[in-house]
Amino acid sequence: MIRNTFYMATLTAVHFNPVLALFYQRLLAKNKEKKVALVACMRKFITILNAMVRDNQPFRYQASVA
């Protein structure tokens, strides 16, 4: 049940969250399968959420200059 919830949330996040969208597109550019890339994004999403809870901070997007 929790995995299903994170899966659906990640599907939305790869379209609207700039951090996860870039990560997802980068994985697809490396010829990863879509499901594999999505599961990797799920893991990154969980890591981001855990850090937000740990630090009691809202999500902040910081664009990196590359």
C-alpha positions as CSV (number, residue, x, y, z in Angstrom):
1,M,0.0,0.0,0.0
2,I,2.8,2.5,0.9
3,R,4.8,1.4,-2.2
4,N,1.7,2.0,-4.4
5,T,1.3,5.5,-2.9
6,F,4.9,6.4,-3.5
7,Y,4.7,5.0,-7.0
8,M,1.8,7.2,-7.9
9,A,3.3,10.3,-6.2
10,T,6.5,9.7,-8.0
11,L,4.7,9.5,-11.4
12,T,3.3,13.0,-10.7
13,A,6.6,14.3,-9.3
14,V,8.7,13.4,-12.4
15,H,6.4,15.7,-14.3
16,F,6.1,18.6,-11.9
17,N,9.1,18.5,-9.5
18,P,12.1,20.0,-11.2
19,V,14.6,18.0,-9.2
20,L,13.0,14.6,-10.0
21,A,12.1,15.6,-13.5
22,L,15.7,16.3,-14.4
23,F,16.9,13.2,-12.6
24,Y,14.3,11.1,-14.5
25,Q,15.3,12.6,-17.9
26,R,19.0,12.0,-17.2
27,L,18.3,8.4,-16.4
28,L,16.3,7.9,-19.6
29,A,19.1,9.6,-21.6
30,K,21.4,6.9,-20.2
31,N,19.0,4.3,-21.8
32,K,17.5,3.1,-18.6
33,E,14.1,1.5,-18.8
34,K,11.3,3.8,-17.8
35,K,10.3,1.5,-14.8
36,V,13.9,1.4,-13.6
37,A,14.2,5.1,-13.8
38,L,10.9,5.6,-12.0
39,V,12.0,3.3,-9.1
40,A,15.3,5.2,-8.9
41,C,13.2,8.4,-8.6
42,M,11.1,6.8,-5.9
43,R,14.2,6.2,-3.9
44,K,15.5,9.8,-4.4
45,F,12.0,11.1,-3.5
46,I,12.0,9.2,-0.3
47,T,15.5,10.5,0.6
48,I,14.4,14.0,-0.1
49,L,11.2,13.6,2.1
50,N,13.3,12.0,4.9
51,A,15.7,15.0,4.9
52,M,12.8,17.4,4.9
53,V,11.3,15.7,8.0
54,R,14.6,15.4,9.7
55,D,15.4,19.1,9.3
56,N,11.8,20.3,9.7
57,Q,12.2,22.3,6.5
58,P,9.9,22.8,3.4
59,F,11.0,21.8,-0.1
60,R,13.4,24.3,-1.6
61,Y,14.6,24.0,-5.2
62,Q,18.1,25.3,-5.8
63,A,19.1,25.3,-9.4
64,S,22.6,24.2,-10.0
65,V,24.7,26.1,-12.5
66,A,26.5,23.6,-14.7
